[in-house]
Amino acid sequence: MRPAPDEEIVCVTLNRWSPPRTVIHAPGYGRAWRAEFGEDTGQASALDTALHAAGAVFPSLGDTDEATVAAYYEEHGERLPSAVFTAVGAYCELSIDPAAVRAGELPSLLIPMV
């Protein structure tokens, strides 16, 4: 994935048969950042801000103990894909149909830079 200058790529994959579920962000300056669902990219980017705002970043072992992390995932894990797609939709200013995501019918989208 190599965006041209002034292009940006955001890729979200559920990886149902080969986890982990992943968000990849290539902001266009030669680097690509990766985060599993429940994490941010660690770059303090606007995408990371959107992930946090949508509740798509869960506690991690660096933040708290293993029992707390496991309990949080048990309670909130089911809503994680929806939160990630909500965050990416908000960041990209797109409306992403959750029913199409659940059905595996979400088409790819290319938005050329003008």
N, CA, C and O atoms as CSV, one atom per row, in Angstrom:
chain,resi,resn,atom,element,x,y,z
A,1,MET,N,N,0.854,-1.162,0.000
A,1,MET,CA,C,0.000,0.000,0.000
A,1,MET,C,C,0.901,1.226,0.000
A,1,MET,O,O,1.557,1.535,0.995
A,2,ARG,N,N,0.920,1.901,-1.109
A,2,ARG,CA,C,1.746,3.105,-1.223
A,2,ARG,C,C,0.928,4.229,-1.825
A,2,ARG,O,O,0.813,4.336,-3.046
A,3,PRO,N,N,0.367,5.056,-0.982
A,3,PRO,CA,C,-0.382,6.185,-1.538
A,3,PRO,C,C,0.570,7.193,-2.163
A,3,PRO,O,O,1.701,7.380,-1.714
A,4,ALA,N,N,0.083,7.822,-3.192
A,4,ALA,CA,C,0.842,8.899,-3.811
A,4,ALA,C,C,0.822,10.107,-2.878
A,4,ALA,O,O,0.001,10.169,-1.963
A,5,PRO,N,N,1.709,11.057,-3.100
A,5,PRO,CA,C,1.657,12.277,-2.288
A,5,PRO,C,C,0.254,12.883,-2.330
A,5,PRO,O,O,-0.393,12.905,-3.376
A,6,ASP,N,N,-0.190,13.358,-1.212
A,6,ASP,CA,C,-1.513,13.957,-1.042
A,6,ASP,C,C,-2.651,12.951,-1.141
A,6,ASP,O,O,-3.810,13.352,-1.250
A,7,GLU,N,N,-2.352,11.652,-1.105
A,7,GLU,CA,C,-3.386,10.622,-1.030
A,7,GLU,C,C,-3.304,9.970,0.338
A,7,GLU,O,O,-2.257,9.969,0.985
A,8,GLU,N,N,-4.423,9.421,0.761
A,8,GLU,CA,C,-4.504,8.759,2.053
A,8,GLU,C,C,-5.293,7.472,1.884
A,8,GLU,O,O,-6.285,7.441,1.157
A,9,ILE,N,N,-4.860,6.418,2.548
A,9,ILE,CA,C,-5.575,5.142,2.501
A,9,ILE,C,C,-5.941,4.731,3.919
A,9,ILE,O,O,-5.106,4.745,4.823
A,10,VAL,N,N,-7.207,4.363,4.094
A,10,VAL,CA,C,-7.659,3.759,5.347
A,10,VAL,C,C,-8.293,2.432,4.960
A,10,VAL,O,O,-9.252,2.393,4.188
A,11,CYS,N,N,-7.755,1.348,5.499
A,11,CYS,CA,C,-8.247,0.008,5.195
A,11,CYS,C,C,-8.723,-0.636,6.488
A,11,CYS,O,O,-7.997,-0.666,7.481
A,12,VAL,N,N,-9.935,-1.144,6.468
A,12,VAL,CA,C,-10.501,-1.833,7.628
A,12,VAL,C,C,-10.850,-3.246,7.188
A,12,VAL,O,O,-11.552,-3.436,6.196
A,13,THR,N,N,-10.366,-4.225,7.916
A,13,THR,CA,C,-10.675,-5.600,7.575
A,13,THR,C,C,-11.091,-6.374,8.819
A,13,THR,O,O,-10.457,-6.280,9.870
A,14,LEU,N,N,-12.160,-7.133,8.681
A,14,LEU,CA,C,-12.645,-7.945,9.792
A,14,LEU,C,C,-11.858,-9.245,9.938
A,14,LEU,O,O,-11.847,-9.845,11.013
A,15,ASN,N,N,-11.197,-9.685,8.861
A,15,ASN,CA,C,-10.387,-10.916,8.906
A,15,ASN,C,C,-11.096,-12.043,9.655
A,15,ASN,O,O,-10.556,-12.590,10.617
A,16,ARG,N,N,-12.284,-12.381,9.219
A,16,ARG,CA,C,-13.069,-13.404,9.917
A,16,ARG,C,C,-12.372,-14.759,9.993
A,16,ARG,O,O,-12.549,-15.485,10.971
A,17,TRP,N,N,-11.579,-15.114,8.974
A,17,TRP,CA,C,-10.966,-16.442,8.958
A,17,TRP,C,C,-9.494,-16.413,9.322
A,17,TRP,O,O,-8.888,-17.466,9.515
A,18,SER,N,N,-8.921,-15.255,9.419
A,18,SER,CA,C,-7.505,-15.153,9.758
A,18,SER,C,C,-7.281,-13.901,10.598
A,18,SER,O,O,-6.730,-12.911,10.117
A,19,PRO,N,N,-7.714,-13.953,11.863
A,19,PRO,CA,C,-7.578,-12.768,12.706
A,19,PRO,C,C,-6.124,-12.344,12.841
A,19,PRO,O,O,-5.239,-13.160,12.585
A,20,PRO,N,N,-5.838,-11.128,13.224
A,20,PRO,CA,C,-6.723,-10.201,13.911
A,20,PRO,C,C,-7.451,-9.255,12.957
A,20,PRO,O,O,-7.052,-9.063,11.808
A,21,ARG,N,N,-8.534,-8.672,13.475
A,21,ARG,CA,C,-9.238,-7.618,12.743
A,21,ARG,C,C,-8.368,-6.369,12.826
A,21,ARG,O,O,-7.812,-6.061,13.880
A,22,THR,N,N,-8.255,-5.656,11.716
A,22,THR,CA,C,-7.216,-4.632,11.619
A,22,THR,C,C,-7.697,-3.356,10.944
A,22,THR,O,O,-8.555,-3.385,10.062
A,23,VAL,N,N,-7.129,-2.243,11.375
A,23,VAL,CA,C,-7.242,-0.954,10.697
A,23,VAL,C,C,-5.831,-0.584,10.251
A,23,VAL,O,O,-4.895,-0.600,11.051
A,24,ILE,N,N,-5.685,-0.254,8.977
A,24,ILE,CA,C,-4.394,0.207,8.462
A,24,ILE,C,C,-4.591,1.629,7.945
A,24,ILE,O,O,-5.536,1.909,7.208
A,25,HIS,N,N,-3.696,2.508,8.337
A,25,HIS,CA,C,-3.800,3.909,7.956
A,25,HIS,C,C,-2.498,4.336,7.297
A,25,HIS,O,O,-1.439,4.318,7.926
A,26,ALA,N,N,-2.579,4.716,6.043
A,26,ALA,CA,C,-1.435,5.249,5.305
A,26,ALA,C,C,-1.760,6.697,4.955
A,26,ALA,O,O,-2.435,6.966,3.961
A,27,PRO,N,N,-1.271,7.638,5.783
A,27,PRO,CA,C,-1.661,9.039,5.595
A,27,PRO,C,C,-1.032,9.744,4.414
A,27,PRO,O,O,-1.368,10.901,4.162
A,28,GLY,N,N,-0.137,9.107,3.677
A,28,GLY,CA,C,0.346,9.710,2.444
A,28,GLY,C,C,1.742,10.274,2.485
A,28,GLY,O,O,2.175,10.904,1.520
A,29,TYR,N,N,2.456,10.071,3.560
A,29,TYR,CA,C,3.824,10.577,3.604
A,29,TYR,C,C,4.845,9.446,3.760
A,29,TYR,O,O,5.895,9.615,4.379
A,30,GLY,N,N,4.507,8.287,3.180
A,30,GLY,CA,C,5.458,7.201,3.100
A,30,GLY,C,C,5.386,6.160,4.198
A,30,GLY,O,O,6.144,5.191,4.160
A,31,ARG,N,N,4.509,6.318,5.171
A,31,ARG,CA,C,4.393,5.358,6.259
A,31,ARG,C,C,2.973,4.804,6.312
A,31,ARG,O,O,2.025,5.460,5.880
A,32,ALA,N,N,2.837,3.607,6.837
A,32,ALA,CA,C,1.525,3.017,7.097
A,32,ALA,C,C,1.525,2.548,8.548
A,32,ALA,O,O,2.488,1.949,9.025
A,33,TRP,N,N,0.433,2.831,9.231
A,33,TRP,CA,C,0.298,2.457,10.638
A,33,TRP,C,C,-0.809,1.426,10.751
A,33,TRP,O,O,-1.795,1.483,10.015
A,34,ARG,N,N,-0.651,0.494,11.659
A,34,ARG,CA,C,-1.588,-0.611,11.824
A,34,ARG,C,C,-2.065,-0.663,13.268
A,34,ARG,O,O,-1.299,-0.435,14.204
A,35,ALA,N,N,-3.344,-0.966,13.425
A,35,ALA,CA,C,-3.901,-1.174,14.764
A,35,ALA,C,C,-4.926,-2.300,14.699
A,35,ALA,O,O,-5.738,-2.358,13.775
A,36,GLU,N,N,-4.886,-3.180,15.670
A,36,GLU,CA,C,-5.929,-4.183,15.776
A,36,GLU,C,C,-7.173,-3.513,16.346
A,36,GLU,O,O,-7.075,-2.486,17.017
A,37,PHE,N,N,-8.340,-4.091,16.080
A,37,PHE,CA,C,-9.568,-3.555,16.655
A,37,PHE,C,C,-9.384,-3.479,18.172
A,37,PHE,O,O,-8.869,-4.409,18.792
A,38,GLY,N,N,-9.806,-2.376,18.747
A,38,GLY,CA,C,-9.665,-2.151,20.179
A,38,GLY,C,C,-8.464,-1.295,20.519
A,38,GLY,O,O,-8.302,-0.885,21.668
A,39,GLU,N,N,-7.614,-1.017,19.530
A,39,GLU,CA,C,-6.415,-0.199,19.727
A,39,GLU,C,C,-6.466,1.026,18.817
A,39,GLU,O,O,-7.272,1.087,17.888
A,40,ASP,N,N,-5.589,2.009,19.097
A,40,ASP,CA,C,-5.359,3.070,18.118
A,40,ASP,C,C,-4.002,2.821,17.465
A,40,ASP,O,O,-3.293,1.892,17.851
A,41,THR,N,N,-3.639,3.628,16.496
A,41,THR,CA,C,-2.386,3.407,15.770
A,41,THR,C,C,-1.160,3.870,16.549
A,41,THR,O,O,-0.030,3.573,16.163
A,42,GLY,N,N,-1.377,4.589,17.633
A,42,GLY,CA,C,-0.261,5.078,18.433
A,42,GLY,C,C,0.391,6.326,17.875
A,42,GLY,O,O,1.460,6.724,18.337
A,43,GLN,N,N,-0.236,6.949,16.888
A,43,GLN,CA,C,0.359,8.112,16.233
A,43,GLN,C,C,-0.279,9.432,16.638
A,43,GLN,O,O,0.103,10.484,16.126
A,44,ALA,N,N,-1.250,9.392,17.554
A,44,ALA,CA,C,-1.954,10.595,17.993
A,44,ALA,C,C,-2.530,11.360,16.799
A,44,ALA,O,O,-2.522,12.591,16.768
A,45,SER,N,N,-3.025,10.612,15.829
A,45,SER,CA,C,-3.570,11.207,14.602
A,45,SER,C,C,-5.051,11.534,14.781
A,45,SER,O,O,-5.664,11.194,15.793
A,46,ALA,N,N,-5.602,12.196,13.782
A,46,ALA,CA,C,-7.037,12.473,13.785
A,46,ALA,C,C,-7.837,11.168,13.718
A,46,ALA,O,O,-8.931,11.089,14.277
A,47,LEU,N,N,-7.306,10.151,13.045
A,47,LEU,CA,C,-7.972,8.847,13.034
A,47,LEU,C,C,-7.983,8.254,14.438
A,47,LEU,O,O,-9.000,7.708,14.866
A,48,ASP,N,N,-6.879,8.350,15.155
A,48,ASP,CA,C,-6.846,7.862,16.540
A,48,ASP,C,C,-7.867,8.593,17.403
A,48,ASP,O,O,-8.538,7.980,18.234
A,49,THR,N,N,-7.984,9.890,17.209
A,49,THR,CA,C,-8.971,10.679,17.952
A,49,THR,C,C,-10.384,10.179,17.660
A,49,THR,O,O,-11.203,10.054,18.570
A,50,ALA,N,N,-10.666,9.893,16.383
A,50,ALA,CA,C,-11.982,9.375,16.005
A,50,ALA,C,C,-12.232,7.996,16.617
A,50,ALA,O,O,-13.345,7.710,17.057
A,51,LEU,N,N,-11.207,7.137,16.648
A,51,LEU,CA,C,-11.353,5.813,17.266
A,51,LEU,C,C,-11.695,5.945,18.752
A,51,LEU,O,O,-12.576,5.248,19.255
A,52,HIS,N,N,-11.003,6.831,19.441
A,52,HIS,CA,C,-11.285,7.051,20.861
A,52,HIS,C,C,-12.700,7.607,21.049
A,52,HIS,O,O,-13.436,7.143,21.920
A,53,ALA,N,N,-13.083,8.592,20.244
A,53,ALA,CA,C,-14.397,9.228,20.376
A,53,ALA,C,C,-15.543,8.242,20.156
A,53,ALA,O,O,-16.603,8.375,20.767
A,54,ALA,N,N,-15.333,7.259,19.288
A,54,ALA,CA,C,-16.378,6.276,18.993
A,54,ALA,C,C,-16.379,5.120,19.988
A,54,ALA,O,O,-17.207,4.216,19.880
A,55,GLY,N,N,-15.469,5.135,20.948
A,55,GLY,CA,C,-15.387,4.033,21.910
A,55,GLY,C,C,-14.759,2.787,21.317
A,55,GLY,O,O,-15.023,1.678,21.780
A,56,ALA,N,N,-13.924,2.959,20.288
A,56,ALA,CA,C,-13.318,1.822,19.598
A,56,ALA,C,C,-11.934,1.472,20.145
A,56,ALA,O,O,-11.276,0.573,19.621
A,57,VAL,N,N,-11.485,2.166,21.186
A,57,VAL,CA,C,-10.203,1.856,21.814
A,57,VAL,C,C,-10.495,1.343,23.215
A,57,VAL,O,O,-11.034,2.057,24.061
A,58,PHE,N,N,-10.128,0.101,23.437
A,58,PHE,CA,C,-10.404,-0.562,24.705
A,58,PHE,C,C,-9.174,-0.476,25.619
A,58,PHE,O,O,-8.070,-0.208,25.147
A,59,PRO,N,N,-9.362,-0.701,26.921
A,59,PRO,CA,C,-8.197,-0.703,27.821
A,59,PRO,C,C,-7.209,-1.791,27.400
A,59,PRO,O,O,-7.599,-2.819,26.846
A,60,SER,N,N,-5.939,-1.551,27.668
A,60,SER,CA,C,-4.911,-2.534,27.326
A,60,SER,C,C,-4.134,-2.913,28.576
A,60,SER,O,O,-4.270,-2.280,29.623
A,61,LEU,N,N,-3.318,-3.953,28.454
A,61,LEU,CA,C,-2.541,-4.411,29.599
A,61,LEU,C,C,-1.571,-3.350,30.087
A,61,LEU,O,O,-1.222,-3.340,31.267
A,62,GLY,N,N,-1.133,-2.471,29.228
A,62,GLY,CA,C,-0.261,-1.387,29.672
A,62,GLY,C,C,-0.977,-0.378,30.548
A,62,GLY,O,O,-0.350,0.340,31.327
A,63,ASP,N,N,-2.312,-0.329,30.416
A,63,ASP,CA,C,-3.112,0.639,31.167
A,63,ASP,C,C,-3.661,0.076,32.467
A,63,ASP,O,O,-3.841,0.812,33.438
A,64,THR,N,N,-3.928,-1.223,32.494
A,64,THR,CA,C,-4.593,-1.827,33.643
A,64,THR,C,C,-4.236,-3.310,33.722
A,64,THR,O,O,-3.422,-3.794,32.936
A,65,ASP,N,N,-4.831,-4.022,34.651
A,65,ASP,CA,C,-4.487,-5.430,34.843
A,65,ASP,C,C,-5.260,-6.344,33.888
A,65,ASP,O,O,-6.244,-5.932,33.274
A,66,GLU,N,N,-4.800,-7.582,33.776
A,66,GLU,CA,C,-5.355,-8.543,32.822
A,66,GLU,C,C,-6.828,-8.845,33.083
A,66,GLU,O,O,-7.602,-8.983,32.135
A,67,ALA,N,N,-7.229,-8.949,34.348
A,67,ALA,CA,C,-8.623,-9.256,34.679
A,67,ALA,C,C,-9.555,-8.138,34.219
A,67,ALA,O,O,-10.645,-8.412,33.715
A,68,THR,N,N,-9.145,-6.904,34.383
A,68,THR,CA,C,-9.956,-5.763,33.959
A,68,THR,C,C,-10.096,-5.739,32.444
A,68,THR,O,O,-11.187,-5.503,31.924
A,69,VAL,N,N,-8.994,-5.982,31.730
A,69,VAL,CA,C,-9.025,-6.010,30.262
A,69,VAL,C,C,-9.951,-7.117,29.783
A,69,VAL,O,O,-10.780,-6.892,28.901
A,70,ALA,N,N,-9.821,-8.309,30.353
A,70,ALA,CA,C,-10.654,-9.446,29.951
A,70,ALA,C,C,-12.131,-9.165,30.221
A,70,ALA,O,O,-12.981,-9.481,29.388
A,71,ALA,N,N,-12.443,-8.581,31.368
A,71,ALA,CA,C,-13.836,-8.264,31.709
A,71,ALA,C,C,-14.401,-7.214,30.758
A,71,ALA,O,O,-15.559,-7.309,30.353
A,72,TYR,N,N,-13.603,-6.223,30.398
A,72,TYR,CA,C,-14.069,-5.174,29.485
A,72,TYR,C,C,-14.364,-5.759,28.114
A,72,TYR,O,O,-15.396,-5.450,27.517
A,73,TYR,N,N,-13.460,-6.610,27.605
A,73,TYR,CA,C,-13.689,-7.248,26.303
A,73,TYR,C,C,-14.918,-8.140,26.342
A,73,TYR,O,O,-15.685,-8.190,25.381
A,74,GLU,N,N,-15.106,-8.840,27.444
A,74,GLU,CA,C,-16.283,-9.713,27.578
A,74,GLU,C,C,-17.571,-8.892,27.520
A,74,GLU,O,O,-18.537,-9.288,26.867
A,75,GLU,N,N,-17.580,-7.759,28.200
A,75,GLU,CA,C,-18.776,-6.928,28.257
A,75,GLU,C,C,-19.007,-6.116,26.982
A,75,GLU,O,O,-20.149,-5.968,26.547
A,76,HIS,N,N,-17.945,-5.592,26.382
A,76,HIS,CA,C,-18.086,-4.640,25.276
A,76,HIS,C,C,-17.564,-5.142,23.931
A,76,HIS,O,O,-17.699,-4.437,22.932
A,77,GLY,N,N,-16.981,-6.319,23.872
A,77,GLY,CA,C,-16.347,-6.818,22.653
A,77,GLY,C,C,-17.279,-6.935,21.459
A,77,GLY,O,O,-16.855,-6.732,20.321
A,78,GLU,N,N,-18.539,-7.261,21.703
A,78,GLU,CA,C,-19.483,-7.441,20.601
A,78,GLU,C,C,-19.726,-6.150,19.822
A,78,GLU,O,O,-19.997,-6.196,18.622
A,79,ARG,N,N,-19.634,-5.011,20.482
A,79,ARG,CA,C,-19.886,-3.730,19.817
A,79,ARG,C,C,-18.636,-3.155,19.161
A,79,ARG,O,O,-18.708,-2.118,18.502
A,80,LEU,N,N,-17.500,-3.809,19.331
A,80,LEU,CA,C,-16.239,-3.265,18.818
A,80,LEU,C,C,-16.239,-3.046,17.305
A,80,LEU,O,O,-15.863,-1.956,16.873
A,81,PRO,N,N,-16.638,-4.015,16.470
A,81,PRO,CA,C,-16.639,-3.736,15.019
A,81,PRO,C,C,-17.491,-2.529,14.643
A,81,PRO,O,O,-17.095,-1.725,13.800
A,82,SER,N,N,-18.644,-2.403,15.257
A,82,SER,CA,C,-19.508,-1.257,14.979
A,82,SER,C,C,-18.817,0.047,15.364
A,82,SER,O,O,-18.892,1.033,14.631
A,83,ALA,N,N,-18.145,0.051,16.511
A,83,ALA,CA,C,-17.442,1.258,16.952
A,83,ALA,C,C,-16.301,1.626,15.999
A,83,ALA,O,O,-16.081,2.803,15.715
A,84,VAL,N,N,-15.577,0.616,15.508
A,84,VAL,CA,C,-14.474,0.880,14.579
A,84,VAL,C,C,-15.012,1.465,13.280
A,84,VAL,O,O,-14.485,2.463,12.787
A,85,PHE,N,N,-16.063,0.852,12.715
A,85,PHE,CA,C,-16.615,1.368,11.466
A,85,PHE,C,C,-17.235,2.751,11.661
A,85,PHE,O,O,-17.177,3.579,10.751
A,86,THR,N,N,-17.820,3.015,12.815
A,86,THR,CA,C,-18.340,4.350,13.118
A,86,THR,C,C,-17.202,5.366,13.129
A,86,THR,O,O,-17.334,6.456,12.572
A,87,ALA,N,N,-16.088,5.010,13.763
A,87,ALA,CA,C,-14.936,5.914,13.841
A,87,ALA,C,C,-14.355,6.194,12.460
A,87,ALA,O,O,-14.088,7.345,12.115
A,88,VAL,N,N,-14.162,5.143,11.674
A,88,VAL,CA,C,-13.592,5.322,10.337
A,88,VAL,C,C,-14.551,6.129,9.459
A,88,VAL,O,O,-14.117,6.981,8.684
A,89,GLY,N,N,-15.840,5.862,9.578
A,89,GLY,CA,C,-16.823,6.638,8.829
A,89,GLY,C,C,-16.780,8.106,9.197
A,89,GLY,O,O,-16.831,8.973,8.325
A,90,ALA,N,N,-16.685,8.389,10.493
A,90,ALA,CA,C,-16.608,9.783,10.936
A,90,ALA,C,C,-15.320,10.436,10.437
A,90,ALA,O,O,-15.336,11.571,9.961
A,91,TYR,N,N,-14.216,9.721,10.547
A,91,TYR,CA,C,-12.930,10.264,10.108
A,91,TYR,C,C,-12.927,10.561,8.608
A,91,TYR,O,O,-12.443,11.607,8.176
A,92,CYS,N,N,-13.466,9.639,7.827
A,92,CYS,CA,C,-13.479,9.785,6.364
A,92,CYS,C,C,-14.681,10.572,5.854
A,92,CYS,O,O,-14.819,10.806,4.653
A,93,GLU,N,N,-15.555,10.980,6.787
A,93,GLU,CA,C,-16.783,11.694,6.441
A,93,GLU,C,C,-17.642,10.875,5.485
A,93,GLU,O,O,-18.172,11.389,4.499
A,94,LEU,N,N,-17.769,9.575,5.804
A,94,LEU,CA,C,-18.584,8.644,5.028
A,94,LEU,C,C,-19.645,8.034,5.922
A,94,LEU,O,O,-19.454,7.912,7.132
A,95,SER,N,N,-20.738,7.659,5.337
A,95,SER,CA,C,-21.758,6.906,6.045
A,95,SER,C,C,-21.568,5.439,5.675
A,95,SER,O,O,-21.667,5.070,4.505
A,96,ILE,N,N,-21.297,4.609,6.672
A,96,ILE,CA,C,-21.057,3.190,6.443
A,96,ILE,C,C,-22.238,2.412,7.002
A,96,ILE,O,O,-22.518,2.485,8.198
A,97,ASP,N,N,-22.932,1.670,6.149
A,97,ASP,CA,C,-24.112,0.917,6.537
A,97,ASP,C,C,-23.721,-0.293,7.380
A,97,ASP,O,O,-23.114,-1.227,6.855
A,98,PRO,N,N,-24.056,-0.304,8.688
A,98,PRO,CA,C,-23.683,-1.425,9.551
A,98,PRO,C,C,-24.266,-2.762,9.076
A,98,PRO,O,O,-23.626,-3.801,9.236
A,99,ALA,N,N,-25.464,-2.747,8.497
A,99,ALA,CA,C,-26.065,-3.994,8.015
A,99,ALA,C,C,-25.244,-4.581,6.872
A,99,ALA,O,O,-25.078,-5.799,6.791
A,100,ALA,N,N,-24.730,-3.732,5.992
A,100,ALA,CA,C,-23.885,-4.208,4.895
A,100,ALA,C,C,-22.573,-4.769,5.429
A,100,ALA,O,O,-22.047,-5.744,4.892
A,101,VAL,N,N,-22.046,-4.154,6.483
A,101,VAL,CA,C,-20.813,-4.656,7.099
A,101,VAL,C,C,-21.064,-6.041,7.691
A,101,VAL,O,O,-20.295,-6.974,7.455
A,102,ARG,N,N,-22.152,-6.168,8.466
A,102,ARG,CA,C,-22.458,-7.464,9.091
A,102,ARG,C,C,-22.706,-8.542,8.054
A,102,ARG,O,O,-22.362,-9.703,8.277
A,103,ALA,N,N,-23.295,-8.182,6.930
A,103,ALA,CA,C,-23.603,-9.156,5.882
A,103,ALA,C,C,-22.389,-9.443,4.995
A,103,ALA,O,O,-22.446,-10.319,4.131
A,104,GLY,N,N,-21.302,-8.716,5.202
A,104,GLY,CA,C,-20.113,-8.911,4.380
A,104,GLY,C,C,-20.269,-8.361,2.979
A,104,GLY,O,O,-19.608,-8.824,2.049
A,105,GLU,N,N,-21.138,-7.380,2.820
A,105,GLU,CA,C,-21.438,-6.828,1.498
A,105,GLU,C,C,-20.928,-5.411,1.312
A,105,GLU,O,O,-21.379,-4.719,0.399
A,106,LEU,N,N,-20.019,-4.965,2.131
A,106,LEU,CA,C,-19.508,-3.612,2.032
A,106,LEU,C,C,-18.558,-3.523,0.836
A,106,LEU,O,O,-17.532,-4.203,0.813
A,107,PRO,N,N,-18.882,-2.703,-0.141
A,107,PRO,CA,C,-18.004,-2.607,-1.316
A,107,PRO,C,C,-16.754,-1.800,-0.976
A,107,PRO,O,O,-16.729,-1.042,-0.007
A,108,SER,N,N,-15.738,-1.976,-1.781
A,108,SER,CA,C,-14.557,-1.126,-1.601
A,108,SER,C,C,-14.891,0.233,-2.201
A,108,SER,O,O,-15.788,0.362,-3.034
A,109,LEU,N,N,-14.166,1.217,-1.769
A,109,LEU,CA,C,-14.440,2.583,-2.186
A,109,LEU,C,C,-13.127,3.281,-2.462
A,109,LEU,O,O,-12.226,3.257,-1.624
A,110,LEU,N,N,-13.006,3.891,-3.602
A,110,LEU,CA,C,-11.843,4.679,-3.956
A,110,LEU,C,C,-12.308,6.098,-4.187
A,110,LEU,O,O,-13.152,6.361,-5.043
A,111,ILE,N,N,-11.751,7.001,-3.418
A,111,ILE,CA,C,-12.092,8.413,-3.571
A,111,ILE,C,C,-10.854,9.111,-4.088
A,111,ILE,O,O,-9.938,9.384,-3.312
A,112,PRO,N,N,-10.798,9.408,-5.381
A,112,PRO,CA,C,-9.596,10.054,-5.923
A,112,PRO,C,C,-9.467,11.476,-5.402
A,112,PRO,O,O,-10.459,12.183,-5.223
A,113,MET,N,N,-8.243,11.873,-5.168
A,113,MET,CA,C,-7.987,13.247,-4.732
A,113,MET,C,C,-8.128,14.151,-5.954
A,113,MET,O,O,-7.640,13.828,-7.037
A,114,VAL,N,N,-8.776,15.246,-5.772
A,114,VAL,CA,C,-8.994,16.180,-6.875
A,114,VAL,C,C,-7.878,17.190,-6.922
A,114,VAL,O,O,-7.877,18.068,-7.785
